[in-house]
């Protein structure tokens, strides 16, 4: 069960759709933390780049991360325009470099391929 007192990474995204690059970022975040709080922006319907409702995104994430179900929680959040903070507040903001091959994975390309194959 998700523990609100344990060291937690926050992972924000649209996940339209959730893909292997997203999963690898999750696994990398989990290596340095006890668990991950996955914050899914409720971006459905804003434009064609966001064809999936929150419930669908959540289902796909749960399927992809079924081995880790006690290590994460998924929460719906509004569309984030900016992440701000004031002074040093006790947490890090860390960019995870996964290499060019993983960074080439594109949800836009995946959506186009899915649409073509339907």
C-alpha positions as CSV (number, residue, x, y, z in Angstrom):
1,X,0.0,0.0,0.0
2,X,1.2,3.5,-0.8
3,X,2.7,5.1,2.3
4,X,2.2,8.9,2.6
5,X,5.2,9.2,5.0
6,X,7.8,7.4,2.8
7,X,10.4,9.0,0.5
8,X,8.4,9.6,-2.7
9,X,9.3,10.8,-6.2
10,X,6.7,12.9,-8.0
11,X,6.3,12.1,-11.7
12,X,4.1,14.5,-13.8
13,X,2.9,13.8,-17.3
14,X,0.0,13.5,-19.8
15,X,0.9,9.9,-20.7
16,X,-1.0,10.0,-24.0
17,X,-0.3,7.0,-24.2
18,X,1.9,5.6,-21.4
19,X,4.9,4.0,-23.2
20,X,8.2,2.3,-22.5
21,X,10.0,5.6,-22.1
22,X,7.5,6.6,-19.4
23,X,8.0,3.2,-17.7
24,X,11.8,3.5,-17.7
25,X,11.5,7.0,-16.1
26,X,9.2,5.5,-13.4
27,X,11.7,2.6,-12.7
28,X,14.6,5.1,-12.6
29,X,12.7,7.3,-10.1
30,X,11.9,4.2,-8.0
31,X,15.6,3.3,-7.7
32,X,16.2,6.4,-5.5
33,X,12.9,6.5,-3.7
34,X,10.6,4.2,-1.8
35,X,7.6,4.9,-4.1
36,X,6.3,7.2,-6.9
37,X,3.3,9.5,-7.0
38,X,2.3,9.6,-10.7
39,X,0.4,12.8,-11.4
40,X,-1.6,12.6,-14.6
41,X,-2.7,15.8,-16.2
42,X,-6.3,15.7,-17.1
43,X,-5.6,16.9,-20.7
44,X,-8.3,14.9,-22.6
45,X,-10.0,16.9,-25.3
46,X,-7.7,19.9,-25.2
47,X,-6.5,19.0,-28.7
48,X,-5.8,15.9,-30.9
49,X,-2.7,15.2,-28.9
50,X,-4.7,14.2,-25.9
51,X,-7.2,11.5,-27.1
52,X,-7.3,9.5,-23.8
53,X,-9.5,10.2,-20.8
54,X,-7.9,10.0,-17.3
55,X,-9.6,6.6,-16.6
56,X,-8.0,5.1,-19.8
57,X,-4.6,6.5,-18.9
58,X,-4.8,5.2,-15.4
59,X,-5.8,1.8,-16.6
60,X,-2.9,1.6,-19.1
61,X,-0.4,2.7,-16.4
62,X,-1.7,0.1,-14.0
63,X,-1.3,-2.6,-16.7
64,X,2.2,-1.5,-17.5
65,X,3.3,-1.3,-13.8
66,X,1.3,-4.2,-12.4
67,X,4.5,-5.7,-10.9
68,X,5.0,-2.5,-8.8
69,X,1.4,-1.9,-7.6
70,X,2.4,-1.2,-4.0
71,X,5.1,1.2,-5.1
72,X,3.0,3.9,-6.7
73,X,-0.2,5.9,-6.7
74,X,-1.9,7.7,-9.6
75,X,-3.6,11.0,-9.0
76,X,-5.4,13.2,-11.5
77,X,-4.3,16.9,-11.7
78,X,-5.2,19.9,-13.8
79,X,-3.1,20.8,-16.9
80,X,0.2,22.1,-15.5
81,X,1.5,25.3,-17.0
82,X,4.3,25.8,-14.6
83,X,6.0,24.2,-11.6
84,X,7.3,26.8,-9.1
85,X,9.1,26.8,-5.8
86,X,10.6,29.5,-3.6
87,X,13.7,28.9,-1.6
88,X,15.4,25.6,-1.0
89,X,12.6,23.5,0.5
90,X,14.2,20.0,1.0
91,X,13.6,18.2,-2.2
92,X,15.4,17.9,-5.5
93,X,14.3,18.5,-9.0
94,X,16.2,16.0,-11.1
95,X,16.3,15.4,-14.8
96,X,16.8,11.7,-15.7
97,X,18.8,11.1,-18.8
98,X,17.8,7.8,-20.4
99,X,19.8,8.1,-23.6
100,X,19.0,9.1,-27.2
101,X,17.2,5.9,-28.1
102,X,14.7,6.2,-25.3
103,X,14.3,9.9,-25.6
104,X,13.3,9.3,-29.3
105,X,10.2,7.5,-28.1
106,X,7.3,9.8,-28.9
107,X,3.7,9.5,-27.8
108,X,2.8,11.6,-30.9
109,X,4.4,8.9,-33.2
110,X,2.7,6.1,-31.2
111,X,-0.7,7.8,-31.5
112,X,-0.2,8.2,-35.3
113,X,0.8,4.5,-35.6
114,X,-2.2,3.4,-33.5
115,X,-4.6,5.5,-35.6
116,X,-3.1,4.1,-38.9
117,X,-3.4,0.5,-37.6
118,X,-7.1,0.8,-36.4
